Amino acid sequence: MSPRTEKPSAAPSPAQKKALQTATVDPKRLVVRTPDKIEMPVQAVRSSAAFSESDLGNYTLEYLKNDWYITD
């Protein structure tokens, strides 16, 4: 995966939004850049609904002030 993040082109459907409330992340699919910076591709999201990159996108997360945040 490239370090560039792909942002979603369309908002998730109501069913997808509901599925995200109980979704988990497959840690094996995360790309660790540094201990406090990871890339999370859409393929890492495990939920009862299917998602594509155009639904969610790929994100870079950083650990800042004791919590994880999506950053560019």
Phi and psi in degrees as a GROMACS rama.xvg file:
@    title "Ramachandran Plot"
@    xaxis  label "Phi"
@    yaxis  label "Psi"
@TYPE xy
-77.6027  156.826  SER-2
-69.0596  -14.778  PRO-3
-72.4109  139.869  ARG-4
-94.3691  142.677  THR-5
-101.933  120.099  GLU-6
-90.1654  151.234  LYS-7
-64.9279  146.469  PRO-8
-97.7865  -15.8934  SER-9
-140.933  149.307  ALA-10
-71.8801  146.342  ALA-11
-60.7775  150.895  PRO-12
-70.8823  166.136  SER-13
-56.1861  -39.6756  PRO-14
-66.0377  -38.6232  ALA-15
-67.6168  -40.7949  GLN-16
-60.5716  -41.6172  LYS-17
-64.3248  -42.3034  LYS-18
-63.789  -33.2533  ALA-19
-65.2997  -23.6865  LEU-20
-64.1242  -26.1331  GLN-21
-118.098  9.65951  THR-22
-67.4179  153.481  ALA-23
-123.864  174.81  THR-24
-119.901  132.379  VAL-25
-81.4677  107.118  ASP-26
-62.3855  -23.3  PRO-27
-68.6929  -19.298  LYS-28
-97.749  -0.395402  ARG-29
-78.9946  148.689  LEU-30
-110.217  112.309  VAL-31
-88.4423  114.752  VAL-32
-87.4817  -44.7438  ARG-33
-145.378  168.877  THR-34
-57.8345  -23.3457  PRO-35
-114.532  15.2566  ASP-36
-143.576  121.168  LYS-37
-129.656  158.259  ILE-38
-110.605  133.856  GLU-39
-119.368  101.194  MET-40
-74.4565  158.535  PRO-41
-58.8535  -28.2796  VAL-42
-64.8313  -16.344  GLN-43
-80.6204  -15.8621  ALA-44
-78.9016  123.992  VAL-45
-110.854  117.618  ARG-46
-152.488  176.279  SER-47
-78.8248  -7.68227  SER-48
-116.161  152.042  ALA-49
-87.4382  145.17  ALA-50
-132.11  150.69  PHE-51
-120.237  172.444  SER-52
-61.2752  -31.3231  GLU-53
-72.5484  -19.7592  SER-54
-80.9491  -47.0162  ASP-55
-117.007  -35.7073  LEU-56
83.5602  178.166  GLY-57
-108.853  143.97  ASN-58
-130.423  149.967  TYR-59
-102.588  127.792  THR-60
-113.215  141.835  LEU-61
-127.591  144.176  GLU-62
-89.2436  108.923  TYR-63
-131.148  132.82  LEU-64
50.3248  47.9163  LYS-65
66.576  27.0893  ASN-66
-156.469  160.994  ASP-67
-93.1833  135.636  TRP-68
-131.914  145.692  TYR-69
-77.5714  127.681  ILE-70
-130.321  162.489  THR-71
